[in-house]
Amino acid sequence: MRVKRMGAFPARRLLLLVPAAYLGLFFLYPLGAILARSLGGDAFALDPFRSLLTDSYYLGRIWFTAWQAALSTVLTLAVGLPVAYLFASQEFPGKSVLKAVSTVPFVMPTIVVAMGFVALLGPQGLLNSTLMDLFGLETPPVRIANTLAIILLAHAFYNYAIVVRIVSAFWANLDPHLEETAGVLGAGRAKTFVHVTLPLLLPAIASSAALAFTFSFTSFGVVLILGGPEFATLEVAVYELTAKLFRLELAGALSIVQIVFTYAFLLVYTRFQERAAVPVGIVPHEATMRRRPRAGETVLVVAVLLGLVVVLSPLLALVERAASSGDSYSLTHFRSLFSNARGSYFYLSPIAIVWNSVRFAAATMVVSLLVGTMSAYLVARPGRHRSGILDAIFMLPLGVSAVIMGFGFLIAFNRPPLDLRGSWVILVVAHSLIAYPFVIRSLLPVMRGMPEQLRESAAVLGASPIMTFIHIDLPIVARALVVGATFAFAVSMGEFGASMLLVRPEYTTMPVAIFRLLSQPGETNLGQALAMSSLLMAVVAIGFVAIERFRYRDVGGF
C-alpha cells in the first residue's frame, strides 16, 4: 500500500517547475528565436523543408550522417566491450586510475583530440616518423587524413567510454550466483555467457549503443577538422548554411530534422537505460567485489590493457609532442605559456585562463546539480507514466547544434532584462545545458534502484518528505551526486563549441585558448597549444580519479 503525504504534491510541483522553467527559458526560447528567424517569422512556412526534401545534396547529408553513425557505433562497441569486461570482472592494481584516464577522451575538446590524431597519425606524426625511420621510407606509409577511416576512429575514441561506463557499471552489479548456478548445472563458461550473462547485459549494451549513435550522429568538430570538405554531417551542413552561406531558413529546417532524429534516438536510449537500472542493495562492497584474474585470464587482461594503451595513444602522442623540444625533452613549451613575446593587448596568462575555466566550471557544476537532481527525481519517481519520454526531453540539449544554440543565445538574450551578451553568465548557462544531462545520467541508476519500501517505512513512522530525503535518499545518492558534479565540472572544462561563439577575450577558457594558439602560425604557438592541451587533460584526469573514489559500487555512469 503506497502512503500519500500532505506536502508531497507542492514539493513535486517545485521539482517540475524548476527544471521546466530552466529548460524553457534557456533552451526552448533561444531555439524558438533562431528557428523563427530562420523561417522568416512564419511558423508554418514549409518552403525550406520542401527545398531540403528535393535537394539530393541535403538528402545525402542525412543518409551519410546516419550510416557513418552506425559504423562508428559498431566500432565503438568493438573497442568498449572488452574494456568494460576488464573493469567489471577483474581487480588489479591501479584499476581506479586507469578507469579514470580511460574516460578522459570523452570530455576532451574536439580541437585537442584532432591535435592528438594529427600528432599520432599525421604525415609528420609519431607513427609515420617511427615507420619511416625503421624501414628507411621516404614518404609516410599511413595516410588516413581527411578520410572516413579517421572519422570512425575518432568517434570510437570519443565514445568508447560511454560503453565502458554503462556496461561495466551494470556488469559489475550482476548477481554472481546466476553464473555459479549455471556452472553447477553443467554449463561451460561460453554457454553461461551466451545464455545467462549476455541476455542480462543486452539492455545496457543497447543503451550505450543508442547513446554512442546519438553522439556520432550529432558530430561536428571531428568531421569538420579531421574529415575534410568531402564529408559533411548534418551538424557541418548547419554550420556551413549559418556561418558561410547565411541561409538561415535552410539551417533552421535542417536543425528541426536533426532534432527529430535526435529525440527519437534519445527516446530509445532512455527506454533501454531504464531497463538497465541496477537494484541498490545495502551490501558491503567486499561481498560483491570481483576476484583477481586467474592464471588463465592473465593473458586476456594484458591484451585488453595493451589495447587500451593503443586507444589512448593519440593523447599520449600529444603529451609526447608537448614535451618535445628539438631532439630532446624539456618544459620549454610550458614555460613559454607565461611569456607575452608579441606584447599582445589581449594576452592572458595561463593562470588567468585556467582560473576562468575553473570558476566557470564550478558555477556550471552548481547549476547542473540543482537542475539535474530535480530532473532525475522526476524521471525516477515510482509510478511515473512515460518517464522515458520525460527523460529524453531532459536529454535533448545534447542533441542540438552548438552553432544554432549559440546564435539562439545571441538573438534571444540581446535586450533587457535578459541582455546576457558580454556576460560570463551566458557561458555558465551554455555549459550547464550541456552538463546537467550527465548529472541525470549519474543519479538515475541509483535512484531507480532504491527500494521504495525505505521511503514508505519512513512515511509510516511520521517522517516528512524533507526528512525522508535527508535521512534516506541523501546517504544513498550522495556518492552519485559527487560523480555527477565531477562530470559536470569536467564537461564544462572541455566545452569548446558554445564558448567559441560566446566568450569575450577576458573570459577566455582553456579550449578557446588552445584553438587561438593553433590558429596562429609558428612552432612556438603549436608547442604552447600542445602544452595547454596537456594541462587541460591533467585537470580532467584528476576529476575522474575523484569519480572512481566516490562511485557507489560502480553505479552511476551515463
Secondary structure, DSSP 8 states (H G I E B T S, - for coil): -----TTHHHHHHHHHHHHHHHHIIIIIHHHHHHHHHHTTT-TT--HHHHHHHT-HHHHHHHHHHHHHHHHHHHHHHHHHHHHHHHHHH---TTHHHHHHHHHGGGGS-HHHHHHHHHHHHSTTSHHHHHHHHHHT-SS-S---TTSHHHHHHHHHHHHHHHHHHHHHHHHHTS-HHHHHHHHHTT--HHHHIIIIIHHHHHHHHHHHHHHHHHHHHT--HHIIIII-TT---HHHHHHIIIIIS--HHHHHHHHHHHHHHHHHHHHHHHHHHHHT--------HHHH------GGGHHHHHHHHHHHHHHTHHHHHHHHHHTEETTEE-SHHHHHTT--TT--TT---HHHHHHHHHHHHHHHHHHHHHHHHHHHHHHH-TT-TTHHHHHHHHHGGGGS-HHHHHHHHHHHTSSTTS--TT-HHHHHHHHHHHHHHHHHHHHHHHHHHS-HHHHHHHHHTT--HHHHIIIIIHHHHHHHHHHHHHHHHHHHHH--HHHHHH--GGG--HHHHHHHHHTS-SHHHHHHHHHHHHHHHHHHHHHHHHHHHH-BTTB---
